[in-house]
């Protein structure tokens, strides 16, 4: 019984919710290989087996500015799907802010995609509490989730290389120790 409870706690702490699951078509399309994990406290990153163009979308950021994924070609883009009520999302946010601040001038973009149904009333206080400086979008209408969901849990992270192709993805909280070497590698590639 003790082991069952510990197993359940591990699943909850690794990623919030599993309300949605991948369809067989999505699982077939997202075949990947797990890469060497650099930080055992981080969720594992998976490399895309077949590099394919990331699905484009256009949204209006919380700042009011437009964001079109295809306009980011030539940059490394990290899309992080999260929610304010998710403990692992809260845990990884400081690392995401640090990475963004460190590499934003080198062609690195982080896009936070909140799935909070309460919208700005909960997202804005979160942004202030965690000093989030990267662009943020609240996906109340499902624009991003229609293209990148359903997810197996949150946080879910996608990393897109300079060519606009999906390179990595993960379900669960990621750490700088796991992410930074991958980001640096992708930034070093030609666009």
Rosetta constraint file for C-alpha pairs under 8 A:
AtomPair CA 1 CA 5 HARMONIC 6.36 0.50
AtomPair CA 2 CA 6 HARMONIC 6.28 0.50
AtomPair CA 3 CA 7 HARMONIC 6.00 0.50
AtomPair CA 4 CA 8 HARMONIC 6.20 0.50
AtomPair CA 5 CA 9 HARMONIC 6.20 0.50
AtomPair CA 6 CA 10 HARMONIC 6.21 0.50
AtomPair CA 7 CA 11 HARMONIC 6.42 0.50
AtomPair CA 8 CA 12 HARMONIC 6.34 0.50
AtomPair CA 9 CA 13 HARMONIC 6.13 0.50
AtomPair CA 10 CA 14 HARMONIC 6.01 0.50
AtomPair CA 11 CA 15 HARMONIC 6.54 0.50
AtomPair CA 12 CA 16 HARMONIC 5.72 0.50
AtomPair CA 12 CA 17 HARMONIC 7.26 0.50
AtomPair CA 13 CA 87 HARMONIC 7.21 0.50
AtomPair CA 13 CA 88 HARMONIC 6.17 0.50
AtomPair CA 14 CA 43 HARMONIC 6.86 0.50
AtomPair CA 14 CA 88 HARMONIC 6.66 0.50
AtomPair CA 14 CA 171 HARMONIC 7.94 0.50
AtomPair CA 14 CA 172 HARMONIC 5.03 0.50
AtomPair CA 14 CA 173 HARMONIC 6.47 0.50
AtomPair CA 15 CA 88 HARMONIC 6.22 0.50
AtomPair CA 15 CA 153 HARMONIC 5.46 0.50
AtomPair CA 15 CA 154 HARMONIC 5.18 0.50
AtomPair CA 15 CA 155 HARMONIC 6.08 0.50
AtomPair CA 15 CA 171 HARMONIC 6.46 0.50
AtomPair CA 15 CA 172 HARMONIC 4.34 0.50
AtomPair CA 15 CA 173 HARMONIC 6.73 0.50
AtomPair CA 16 CA 86 HARMONIC 5.71 0.50
AtomPair CA 16 CA 87 HARMONIC 7.37 0.50
AtomPair CA 16 CA 88 HARMONIC 6.95 0.50
AtomPair CA 16 CA 153 HARMONIC 5.38 0.50
AtomPair CA 16 CA 154 HARMONIC 5.00 0.50
AtomPair CA 16 CA 155 HARMONIC 6.89 0.50
AtomPair CA 16 CA 172 HARMONIC 7.66 0.50
AtomPair CA 17 CA 152 HARMONIC 7.55 0.50
AtomPair CA 17 CA 153 HARMONIC 4.93 0.50
AtomPair CA 17 CA 154 HARMONIC 6.54 0.50
AtomPair CA 18 CA 151 HARMONIC 7.70 0.50
AtomPair CA 18 CA 152 HARMONIC 5.16 0.50
AtomPair CA 18 CA 153 HARMONIC 4.71 0.50
AtomPair CA 18 CA 154 HARMONIC 7.98 0.50
AtomPair CA 19 CA 152 HARMONIC 7.29 0.50
AtomPair CA 19 CA 153 HARMONIC 7.22 0.50
AtomPair CA 20 CA 150 HARMONIC 5.68 0.50
AtomPair CA 20 CA 151 HARMONIC 5.85 0.50
AtomPair CA 20 CA 152 HARMONIC 5.60 0.50
AtomPair CA 20 CA 153 HARMONIC 7.16 0.50
AtomPair CA 21 CA 150 HARMONIC 6.13 0.50
AtomPair CA 21 CA 151 HARMONIC 5.95 0.50
AtomPair CA 21 CA 152 HARMONIC 4.78 0.50
AtomPair CA 22 CA 26 HARMONIC 5.82 0.50
AtomPair CA 22 CA 27 HARMONIC 6.08 0.50
AtomPair CA 22 CA 149 HARMONIC 7.69 0.50
AtomPair CA 22 CA 150 HARMONIC 5.99 0.50
AtomPair CA 22 CA 151 HARMONIC 6.46 0.50
AtomPair CA 22 CA 152 HARMONIC 6.44 0.50
AtomPair CA 23 CA 27 HARMONIC 6.23 0.50
AtomPair CA 24 CA 28 HARMONIC 6.10 0.50
AtomPair CA 25 CA 29 HARMONIC 6.15 0.50
AtomPair CA 26 CA 30 HARMONIC 5.94 0.50
AtomPair CA 27 CA 31 HARMONIC 6.33 0.50
AtomPair CA 30 CA 48 HARMONIC 7.17 0.50
AtomPair CA 31 CA 48 HARMONIC 6.90 0.50
AtomPair CA 31 CA 49 HARMONIC 6.35 0.50
AtomPair CA 32 CA 46 HARMONIC 5.96 0.50
AtomPair CA 32 CA 47 HARMONIC 5.56 0.50
AtomPair CA 32 CA 48 HARMONIC 4.77 0.50
AtomPair CA 32 CA 49 HARMONIC 4.87 0.50
AtomPair CA 32 CA 50 HARMONIC 7.93 0.50
AtomPair CA 33 CA 46 HARMONIC 5.53 0.50
AtomPair CA 33 CA 47 HARMONIC 5.45 0.50
AtomPair CA 33 CA 48 HARMONIC 6.76 0.50
AtomPair CA 33 CA 49 HARMONIC 6.39 0.50
AtomPair CA 34 CA 44 HARMONIC 7.14 0.50
AtomPair CA 34 CA 45 HARMONIC 6.33 0.50
AtomPair CA 34 CA 46 HARMONIC 4.35 0.50
AtomPair CA 34 CA 47 HARMONIC 6.13 0.50
AtomPair CA 35 CA 44 HARMONIC 7.62 0.50
AtomPair CA 35 CA 45 HARMONIC 6.36 0.50
AtomPair CA 35 CA 46 HARMONIC 5.75 0.50
AtomPair CA 35 CA 47 HARMONIC 6.32 0.50
AtomPair CA 37 CA 44 HARMONIC 5.94 0.50
AtomPair CA 37 CA 45 HARMONIC 7.19 0.50
AtomPair CA 37 CA 178 HARMONIC 6.98 0.50
AtomPair CA 38 CA 177 HARMONIC 6.68 0.50
AtomPair CA 38 CA 178 HARMONIC 5.31 0.50
AtomPair CA 39 CA 175 HARMONIC 7.48 0.50
AtomPair CA 39 CA 177 HARMONIC 6.04 0.50
AtomPair CA 39 CA 178 HARMONIC 5.50 0.50
AtomPair CA 41 CA 175 HARMONIC 7.66 0.50
AtomPair CA 42 CA 172 HARMONIC 7.71 0.50
AtomPair CA 42 CA 173 HARMONIC 6.10 0.50
AtomPair CA 42 CA 174 HARMONIC 4.80 0.50
AtomPair CA 42 CA 175 HARMONIC 5.41 0.50
AtomPair CA 42 CA 178 HARMONIC 6.59 0.50
AtomPair CA 43 CA 170 HARMONIC 6.67 0.50
AtomPair CA 43 CA 171 HARMONIC 6.64 0.50
AtomPair CA 43 CA 172 HARMONIC 5.06 0.50
AtomPair CA 43 CA 173 HARMONIC 5.46 0.50
AtomPair CA 43 CA 174 HARMONIC 5.27 0.50
AtomPair CA 43 CA 175 HARMONIC 7.87 0.50
AtomPair CA 44 CA 170 HARMONIC 6.20 0.50
AtomPair CA 44 CA 171 HARMONIC 7.71 0.50
AtomPair CA 44 CA 172 HARMONIC 7.90 0.50
AtomPair CA 44 CA 174 HARMONIC 7.64 0.50
AtomPair CA 45 CA 168 HARMONIC 6.34 0.50
AtomPair CA 45 CA 169 HARMONIC 5.72 0.50
AtomPair CA 45 CA 170 HARMONIC 4.85 0.50
AtomPair CA 45 CA 178 HARMONIC 7.91 0.50
AtomPair CA 46 CA 168 HARMONIC 5.37 0.50
AtomPair CA 46 CA 169 HARMONIC 5.34 0.50
AtomPair CA 46 CA 170 HARMONIC 6.11 0.50
AtomPair CA 47 CA 167 HARMONIC 5.77 0.50
AtomPair CA 47 CA 168 HARMONIC 4.47 0.50
AtomPair CA 47 CA 169 HARMONIC 6.71 0.50
AtomPair CA 48 CA 166 HARMONIC 6.64 0.50
AtomPair CA 48 CA 167 HARMONIC 5.18 0.50
AtomPair CA 48 CA 168 HARMONIC 5.61 0.50
AtomPair CA 48 CA 169 HARMONIC 7.55 0.50
AtomPair CA 51 CA 165 HARMONIC 5.67 0.50
AtomPair CA 51 CA 166 HARMONIC 5.97 0.50
AtomPair CA 51 CA 167 HARMONIC 6.40 0.50
AtomPair CA 52 CA 165 HARMONIC 5.09 0.50
AtomPair CA 52 CA 166 HARMONIC 6.01 0.50
AtomPair CA 53 CA 164 HARMONIC 5.58 0.50
AtomPair CA 53 CA 165 HARMONIC 4.13 0.50
AtomPair CA 53 CA 166 HARMONIC 6.17 0.50
AtomPair CA 54 CA 160 HARMONIC 6.96 0.50
AtomPair CA 54 CA 164 HARMONIC 6.03 0.50
AtomPair CA 54 CA 165 HARMONIC 5.16 0.50
AtomPair CA 54 CA 166 HARMONIC 5.22 0.50
AtomPair CA 55 CA 147 HARMONIC 6.57 0.50
AtomPair CA 55 CA 148 HARMONIC 7.86 0.50
AtomPair CA 56 CA 68 HARMONIC 7.13 0.50
AtomPair CA 56 CA 69 HARMONIC 5.40 0.50
AtomPair CA 56 CA 70 HARMONIC 5.80 0.50
AtomPair CA 57 CA 68 HARMONIC 5.72 0.50
AtomPair CA 57 CA 69 HARMONIC 5.75 0.50
AtomPair CA 57 CA 70 HARMONIC 7.58 0.50
AtomPair CA 57 CA 143 HARMONIC 7.45 0.50
AtomPair CA 57 CA 144 HARMONIC 6.92 0.50
AtomPair CA 57 CA 147 HARMONIC 7.90 0.50
AtomPair CA 58 CA 66 HARMONIC 7.05 0.50
AtomPair CA 58 CA 67 HARMONIC 5.55 0.50
AtomPair CA 58 CA 68 HARMONIC 4.18 0.50
AtomPair CA 58 CA 69 HARMONIC 6.54 0.50
AtomPair CA 59 CA 66 HARMONIC 5.82 0.50
AtomPair CA 59 CA 67 HARMONIC 5.35 0.50
AtomPair CA 59 CA 68 HARMONIC 6.51 0.50
AtomPair CA 59 CA 137 HARMONIC 7.35 0.50
AtomPair CA 59 CA 143 HARMONIC 7.57 0.50
AtomPair CA 60 CA 64 HARMONIC 5.71 0.50
AtomPair CA 60 CA 65 HARMONIC 5.67 0.50
AtomPair CA 60 CA 66 HARMONIC 4.47 0.50
AtomPair CA 60 CA 67 HARMONIC 6.06 0.50
AtomPair CA 60 CA 137 HARMONIC 6.92 0.50
AtomPair CA 61 CA 65 HARMONIC 5.35 0.50
AtomPair CA 61 CA 66 HARMONIC 5.97 0.50
AtomPair CA 61 CA 67 HARMONIC 6.54 0.50
AtomPair CA 61 CA 135 HARMONIC 6.67 0.50
AtomPair CA 61 CA 136 HARMONIC 5.66 0.50
AtomPair CA 61 CA 137 HARMONIC 4.72 0.50
AtomPair CA 61 CA 138 HARMONIC 7.56 0.50
AtomPair CA 62 CA 135 HARMONIC 7.55 0.50
AtomPair CA 62 CA 136 HARMONIC 5.66 0.50
AtomPair CA 62 CA 137 HARMONIC 5.46 0.50
AtomPair CA 62 CA 138 HARMONIC 7.01 0.50
AtomPair CA 63 CA 135 HARMONIC 7.73 0.50
AtomPair CA 63 CA 136 HARMONIC 7.68 0.50
AtomPair CA 67 CA 71 HARMONIC 7.73 0.50
AtomPair CA 68 CA 72 HARMONIC 7.17 0.50
AtomPair CA 69 CA 73 HARMONIC 7.51 0.50
AtomPair CA 70 CA 164 HARMONIC 7.19 0.50
AtomPair CA 72 CA 76 HARMONIC 7.81 0.50
AtomPair CA 72 CA 77 HARMONIC 7.35 0.50
AtomPair CA 72 CA 164 HARMONIC 7.71 0.50
AtomPair CA 73 CA 162 HARMONIC 5.72 0.50
AtomPair CA 73 CA 163 HARMONIC 5.99 0.50
AtomPair CA 73 CA 164 HARMONIC 5.29 0.50
AtomPair CA 73 CA 191 HARMONIC 7.81 0.50
AtomPair CA 74 CA 107 HARMONIC 7.44 0.50
AtomPair CA 74 CA 161 HARMONIC 7.80 0.50
AtomPair CA 74 CA 162 HARMONIC 4.24 0.50
AtomPair CA 74 CA 163 HARMONIC 6.00 0.50
AtomPair CA 74 CA 164 HARMONIC 7.26 0.50
AtomPair CA 74 CA 191 HARMONIC 4.93 0.50
AtomPair CA 75 CA 107 HARMONIC 4.73 0.50
AtomPair CA 75 CA 108 HARMONIC 5.64 0.50
AtomPair CA 75 CA 109 HARMONIC 7.00 0.50
AtomPair CA 75 CA 161 HARMONIC 6.82 0.50
AtomPair CA 75 CA 162 HARMONIC 4.64 0.50
AtomPair CA 75 CA 163 HARMONIC 7.86 0.50
AtomPair CA 75 CA 164 HARMONIC 7.98 0.50
AtomPair CA 75 CA 187 HARMONIC 7.55 0.50
AtomPair CA 75 CA 191 HARMONIC 7.60 0.50
AtomPair CA 76 CA 107 HARMONIC 6.26 0.50
AtomPair CA 76 CA 108 HARMONIC 4.84 0.50
AtomPair CA 76 CA 109 HARMONIC 6.19 0.50
AtomPair CA 76 CA 159 HARMONIC 7.22 0.50
AtomPair CA 76 CA 160 HARMONIC 5.71 0.50
AtomPair CA 76 CA 161 HARMONIC 4.81 0.50
AtomPair CA 76 CA 162 HARMONIC 5.09 0.50
AtomPair CA 76 CA 183 HARMONIC 7.38 0.50
AtomPair CA 76 CA 186 HARMONIC 6.67 0.50
AtomPair CA 76 CA 187 HARMONIC 6.39 0.50
AtomPair CA 77 CA 108 HARMONIC 5.98 0.50
AtomPair CA 77 CA 109 HARMONIC 4.76 0.50
AtomPair CA 77 CA 110 HARMONIC 5.78 0.50
AtomPair CA 77 CA 111 HARMONIC 7.38 0.50
AtomPair CA 77 CA 159 HARMONIC 5.71 0.50
AtomPair CA 77 CA 160 HARMONIC 5.05 0.50
AtomPair CA 77 CA 161 HARMONIC 6.69 0.50
AtomPair CA 77 CA 162 HARMONIC 7.88 0.50
AtomPair CA 78 CA 108 HARMONIC 7.93 0.50
AtomPair CA 78 CA 109 HARMONIC 6.22 0.50
AtomPair CA 78 CA 110 HARMONIC 4.71 0.50
AtomPair CA 78 CA 111 HARMONIC 6.17 0.50
AtomPair CA 78 CA 157 HARMONIC 6.84 0.50
AtomPair CA 78 CA 158 HARMONIC 5.70 0.50
AtomPair CA 78 CA 159 HARMONIC 4.47 0.50
AtomPair CA 78 CA 160 HARMONIC 6.35 0.50
AtomPair CA 79 CA 110 HARMONIC 6.01 0.50
AtomPair CA 79 CA 111 HARMONIC 4.90 0.50
AtomPair CA 79 CA 112 HARMONIC 6.13 0.50
AtomPair CA 79 CA 113 HARMONIC 7.07 0.50
AtomPair CA 79 CA 157 HARMONIC 5.56 0.50
AtomPair CA 79 CA 158 HARMONIC 5.12 0.50
AtomPair CA 79 CA 159 HARMONIC 6.38 0.50
AtomPair CA 80 CA 110 HARMONIC 7.42 0.50
AtomPair CA 80 CA 111 HARMONIC 6.21 0.50
AtomPair CA 80 CA 112 HARMONIC 4.99 0.50
AtomPair CA 80 CA 113 HARMONIC 5.87 0.50
AtomPair CA 80 CA 155 HARMONIC 6.70 0.50
AtomPair CA 80 CA 156 HARMONIC 5.90 0.50
AtomPair CA 80 CA 157 HARMONIC 4.48 0.50
AtomPair CA 80 CA 158 HARMONIC 6.60 0.50
AtomPair CA 81 CA 112 HARMONIC 6.24 0.50
AtomPair CA 81 CA 113 HARMONIC 4.68 0.50
AtomPair CA 81 CA 114 HARMONIC 5.94 0.50
AtomPair CA 81 CA 115 HARMONIC 7.09 0.50
AtomPair CA 81 CA 154 HARMONIC 6.51 0.50
AtomPair CA 81 CA 155 HARMONIC 5.46 0.50
AtomPair CA 81 CA 156 HARMONIC 5.16 0.50
AtomPair CA 81 CA 157 HARMONIC 6.22 0.50
AtomPair CA 82 CA 86 HARMONIC 7.30 0.50
AtomPair CA 82 CA 89 HARMONIC 5.87 0.50
AtomPair CA 82 CA 112 HARMONIC 7.28 0.50
AtomPair CA 82 CA 113 HARMONIC 6.19 0.50
AtomPair CA 82 CA 114 HARMONIC 5.09 0.50
AtomPair CA 82 CA 115 HARMONIC 6.22 0.50
AtomPair CA 82 CA 154 HARMONIC 5.56 0.50
AtomPair CA 82 CA 155 HARMONIC 4.70 0.50
AtomPair CA 82 CA 156 HARMONIC 6.87 0.50
AtomPair CA 83 CA 89 HARMONIC 6.65 0.50
AtomPair CA 83 CA 114 HARMONIC 5.22 0.50
AtomPair CA 83 CA 115 HARMONIC 5.50 0.50
AtomPair CA 83 CA 116 HARMONIC 5.40 0.50
AtomPair CA 83 CA 154 HARMONIC 7.53 0.50
AtomPair CA 83 CA 155 HARMONIC 7.59 0.50
AtomPair CA 84 CA 89 HARMONIC 7.15 0.50
AtomPair CA 84 CA 90 HARMONIC 6.96 0.50
AtomPair CA 84 CA 114 HARMONIC 7.68 0.50
AtomPair CA 84 CA 116 HARMONIC 6.79 0.50
AtomPair CA 84 CA 122 HARMONIC 7.00 0.50
AtomPair CA 84 CA 123 HARMONIC 6.72 0.50
AtomPair CA 84 CA 126 HARMONIC 6.75 0.50
AtomPair CA 86 CA 90 HARMONIC 6.47 0.50
AtomPair CA 86 CA 154 HARMONIC 7.45 0.50
AtomPair CA 86 CA 155 HARMONIC 7.84 0.50
AtomPair CA 87 CA 91 HARMONIC 6.19 0.50
AtomPair CA 88 CA 92 HARMONIC 6.28 0.50
AtomPair CA 88 CA 154 HARMONIC 7.94 0.50
AtomPair CA 88 CA 155 HARMONIC 6.95 0.50
AtomPair CA 88 CA 172 HARMONIC 6.87 0.50
AtomPair CA 88 CA 173 HARMONIC 5.28 0.50
AtomPair CA 89 CA 93 HARMONIC 6.23 0.50
AtomPair CA 89 CA 154 HARMONIC 7.19 0.50
AtomPair CA 89 CA 155 HARMONIC 5.55 0.50
AtomPair CA 89 CA 172 HARMONIC 7.98 0.50
AtomPair CA 89 CA 173 HARMONIC 6.25 0.50
AtomPair CA 90 CA 94 HARMONIC 7.89 0.50
AtomPair CA 91 CA 173 HARMONIC 7.02 0.50
AtomPair CA 92 CA 96 HARMONIC 6.40 0.50
AtomPair CA 92 CA 173 HARMONIC 5.48 0.50
AtomPair CA 92 CA 174 HARMONIC 5.97 0.50
AtomPair CA 92 CA 175 HARMONIC 6.31 0.50
AtomPair CA 93 CA 97 HARMONIC 6.19 0.50
AtomPair CA 93 CA 130 HARMONIC 7.19 0.50
AtomPair CA 93 CA 132 HARMONIC 7.75 0.50
AtomPair CA 94 CA 98 HARMONIC 6.17 0.50
AtomPair CA 94 CA 130 HARMONIC 6.75 0.50
AtomPair CA 94 CA 132 HARMONIC 7.93 0.50
AtomPair CA 95 CA 99 HARMONIC 6.19 0.50
AtomPair CA 95 CA 175 HARMONIC 6.11 0.50
AtomPair CA 95 CA 176 HARMONIC 5.51 0.50
AtomPair CA 96 CA 100 HARMONIC 6.14 0.50
AtomPair CA 96 CA 110 HARMONIC 7.67 0.50
AtomPair CA 96 CA 176 HARMONIC 7.42 0.50
AtomPair CA 97 CA 101 HARMONIC 6.16 0.50
AtomPair CA 97 CA 131 HARMONIC 7.73 0.50
AtomPair CA 97 CA 132 HARMONIC 5.91 0.50
AtomPair CA 97 CA 133 HARMONIC 6.52 0.50
AtomPair CA 97 CA 134 HARMONIC 6.86 0.50
AtomPair CA 98 CA 102 HARMONIC 6.09 0.50
AtomPair CA 99 CA 103 HARMONIC 6.11 0.50
AtomPair CA 99 CA 176 HARMONIC 7.08 0.50
AtomPair CA 99 CA 180 HARMONIC 7.08 0.50
AtomPair CA 100 CA 104 HARMONIC 5.33 0.50
AtomPair CA 100 CA 108 HARMONIC 6.87 0.50
AtomPair CA 100 CA 109 HARMONIC 6.66 0.50
AtomPair CA 100 CA 110 HARMONIC 6.23 0.50
AtomPair CA 100 CA 133 HARMONIC 7.86 0.50
AtomPair CA 100 CA 134 HARMONIC 6.61 0.50
AtomPair CA 101 CA 133 HARMONIC 7.72 0.50
AtomPair CA 103 CA 107 HARMONIC 6.91 0.50
AtomPair CA 103 CA 108 HARMONIC 5.54 0.50
AtomPair CA 104 CA 108 HARMONIC 4.63 0.50
AtomPair CA 104 CA 109 HARMONIC 6.03 0.50
AtomPair CA 106 CA 187 HARMONIC 7.34 0.50
AtomPair CA 107 CA 187 HARMONIC 7.10 0.50
AtomPair CA 108 CA 187 HARMONIC 7.40 0.50
AtomPair CA 109 CA 134 HARMONIC 7.52 0.50
AtomPair CA 110 CA 134 HARMONIC 5.83 0.50
AtomPair CA 110 CA 135 HARMONIC 6.69 0.50
AtomPair CA 111 CA 134 HARMONIC 6.45 0.50
AtomPair CA 111 CA 135 HARMONIC 5.22 0.50
AtomPair CA 111 CA 136 HARMONIC 5.78 0.50
AtomPair CA 111 CA 137 HARMONIC 7.36 0.50
AtomPair CA 112 CA 134 HARMONIC 7.20 0.50
AtomPair CA 112 CA 135 HARMONIC 6.26 0.50
AtomPair CA 112 CA 136 HARMONIC 4.62 0.50
AtomPair CA 112 CA 137 HARMONIC 6.07 0.50
AtomPair CA 113 CA 136 HARMONIC 6.07 0.50
AtomPair CA 113 CA 137 HARMONIC 4.93 0.50
AtomPair CA 113 CA 138 HARMONIC 5.72 0.50
AtomPair CA 113 CA 139 HARMONIC 6.28 0.50
AtomPair CA 113 CA 144 HARMONIC 7.78 0.50
AtomPair CA 114 CA 123 HARMONIC 7.52 0.50
AtomPair CA 114 CA 136 HARMONIC 7.47 0.50
AtomPair CA 114 CA 137 HARMONIC 6.20 0.50
AtomPair CA 114 CA 138 HARMONIC 4.69 0.50
AtomPair CA 114 CA 139 HARMONIC 5.88 0.50
AtomPair CA 115 CA 119 HARMONIC 7.97 0.50
AtomPair CA 115 CA 138 HARMONIC 6.14 0.50
AtomPair CA 115 CA 139 HARMONIC 5.33 0.50
AtomPair CA 115 CA 140 HARMONIC 6.31 0.50
AtomPair CA 116 CA 122 HARMONIC 7.56 0.50
AtomPair CA 116 CA 123 HARMONIC 7.47 0.50
AtomPair CA 116 CA 138 HARMONIC 7.08 0.50
AtomPair CA 116 CA 139 HARMONIC 7.62 0.50
AtomPair CA 116 CA 140 HARMONIC 7.08 0.50
AtomPair CA 117 CA 140 HARMONIC 5.97 0.50
AtomPair CA 118 CA 122 HARMONIC 6.25 0.50
AtomPair CA 119 CA 123 HARMONIC 6.13 0.50
AtomPair CA 119 CA 138 HARMONIC 6.28 0.50
AtomPair CA 119 CA 140 HARMONIC 6.95 0.50
AtomPair CA 120 CA 124 HARMONIC 5.38 0.50
AtomPair CA 120 CA 138 HARMONIC 7.59 0.50
AtomPair CA 121 CA 125 HARMONIC 7.23 0.50
AtomPair CA 122 CA 126 HARMONIC 6.44 0.50
AtomPair CA 123 CA 127 HARMONIC 6.18 0.50
AtomPair CA 123 CA 138 HARMONIC 7.97 0.50
AtomPair CA 124 CA 128 HARMONIC 6.34 0.50
AtomPair CA 125 CA 129 HARMONIC 6.05 0.50
AtomPair CA 126 CA 130 HARMONIC 6.10 0.50
AtomPair CA 127 CA 131 HARMONIC 5.62 0.50
AtomPair CA 127 CA 132 HARMONIC 4.91 0.50
AtomPair CA 127 CA 133 HARMONIC 7.88 0.50
AtomPair CA 128 CA 132 HARMONIC 6.75 0.50
AtomPair CA 139 CA 143 HARMONIC 6.26 0.50
AtomPair CA 139 CA 144 HARMONIC 6.53 0.50
AtomPair CA 139 CA 145 HARMONIC 7.42 0.50
AtomPair CA 142 CA 146 HARMONIC 5.67 0.50
AtomPair CA 143 CA 147 HARMONIC 7.03 0.50
AtomPair CA 144 CA 148 HARMONIC 5.94 0.50
AtomPair CA 144 CA 149 HARMONIC 7.58 0.50
AtomPair CA 145 CA 149 HARMONIC 4.50 0.50
AtomPair CA 145 CA 150 HARMONIC 6.33 0.50
AtomPair CA 146 CA 150 HARMONIC 7.34 0.50
AtomPair CA 151 CA 156 HARMONIC 6.96 0.50
AtomPair CA 152 CA 171 HARMONIC 7.13 0.50
AtomPair CA 153 CA 171 HARMONIC 6.33 0.50
AtomPair CA 153 CA 172 HARMONIC 7.28 0.50
AtomPair CA 154 CA 171 HARMONIC 6.29 0.50
AtomPair CA 154 CA 172 HARMONIC 6.09 0.50
AtomPair CA 155 CA 171 HARMONIC 5.93 0.50
AtomPair CA 155 CA 172 HARMONIC 5.14 0.50
AtomPair CA 155 CA 173 HARMONIC 6.11 0.50
AtomPair CA 156 CA 169 HARMONIC 7.35 0.50
AtomPair CA 156 CA 170 HARMONIC 5.70 0.50
AtomPair CA 156 CA 171 HARMONIC 4.43 0.50
AtomPair CA 156 CA 172 HARMONIC 6.11 0.50
AtomPair CA 156 CA 173 HARMONIC 7.95 0.50
AtomPair CA 157 CA 169 HARMONIC 5.38 0.50
AtomPair CA 157 CA 170 HARMONIC 5.23 0.50
AtomPair CA 157 CA 171 HARMONIC 6.46 0.50
AtomPair CA 158 CA 166 HARMONIC 7.09 0.50
AtomPair CA 158 CA 167 HARMONIC 7.70 0.50
AtomPair CA 158 CA 168 HARMONIC 5.83 0.50
AtomPair CA 158 CA 169 HARMONIC 4.37 0.50
AtomPair CA 158 CA 170 HARMONIC 6.75 0.50
AtomPair CA 159 CA 166 HARMONIC 6.10 0.50
AtomPair CA 159 CA 167 HARMONIC 5.71 0.50
AtomPair CA 159 CA 168 HARMONIC 5.02 0.50
AtomPair CA 159 CA 169 HARMONIC 6.11 0.50
AtomPair CA 160 CA 164 HARMONIC 5.84 0.50
AtomPair CA 160 CA 165 HARMONIC 5.37 0.50
AtomPair CA 160 CA 166 HARMONIC 4.43 0.50
AtomPair CA 160 CA 167 HARMONIC 5.36 0.50
AtomPair CA 160 CA 168 HARMONIC 7.06 0.50
AtomPair CA 161 CA 165 HARMONIC 5.52 0.50
AtomPair CA 161 CA 166 HARMONIC 6.46 0.50
AtomPair CA 161 CA 167 HARMONIC 6.06 0.50
AtomPair CA 161 CA 186 HARMONIC 5.98 0.50
AtomPair CA 161 CA 187 HARMONIC 7.89 0.50
AtomPair CA 162 CA 186 HARMONIC 7.16 0.50
AtomPair CA 162 CA 187 HARMONIC 7.41 0.50
AtomPair CA 162 CA 189 HARMONIC 7.32 0.50
AtomPair CA 162 CA 190 HARMONIC 7.19 0.50
AtomPair CA 162 CA 191 HARMONIC 4.97 0.50
AtomPair CA 163 CA 191 HARMONIC 5.53 0.50
AtomPair CA 170 CA 174 HARMONIC 7.85 0.50
AtomPair CA 174 CA 178 HARMONIC 6.59 0.50
AtomPair CA 174 CA 179 HARMONIC 6.86 0.50
AtomPair CA 175 CA 179 HARMONIC 6.14 0.50
AtomPair CA 176 CA 180 HARMONIC 5.32 0.50
AtomPair CA 177 CA 181 HARMONIC 7.33 0.50
AtomPair CA 178 CA 182 HARMONIC 7.47 0.50
AtomPair CA 179 CA 183 HARMONIC 6.18 0.50
AtomPair CA 180 CA 184 HARMONIC 6.05 0.50
AtomPair CA 181 CA 185 HARMONIC 6.10 0.50
AtomPair CA 182 CA 186 HARMONIC 6.25 0.50
AtomPair CA 183 CA 187 HARMONIC 6.06 0.50
AtomPair CA 184 CA 188 HARMONIC 6.19 0.50
AtomPair CA 185 CA 189 HARMONIC 6.79 0.50
